[in-house]
C-alpha cells in the first residue's frame, strides 16, 4: 500500500490525531519508530480522505437542493 503525501490543509491536526490513535492501540507498541510513523501517516491519510469525502458529499447535497 502506498502512502500519498497529504494536502497541507489539516495535515498537522490529522497527524496529531493519528499519533494519539496509535498510542491508544497497545498492540502496536512493539513497532519500530519508522514503522510507527508509517502507521501514523496511513491513519492520517484515512482521516484526510474521510474529511474530503464528507466535504464532497456536502457540496453534492448543496448543489442538488
ZIZIMO-V916997 format. One record per residue. N is the residue number from 1. PSI is psi as a letter, one per 20 degrees, with the letter a starting at -180 (999 if undefined). Layout:
n	psi
N	PSI
N	PSI
This chain:
n	psi
1	p
2	q
3	o
4	q
5	p
6	q
7	q
8	h
9	o
10	j
11	g
12	g
13	h
14	g
15	h
16	g
17	g
18	h
19	h
20	g
21	g
22	g
23	h
24	h
25	n
26	h
27	i
28	j
29	h
30	i
31	q
32	r
33	h
34	g
35	h
36	h
37	h
38	g
39	g
40	g
41	h
42	g
43	g
44	h
45	g
46	g
47	g
48	g
49	g
50	g
51	g
52	g
53	g
54	g
55	g
56	g
57	g
58	g
59	h
60	g
61	h
62	g
63	h
64	h
65	999
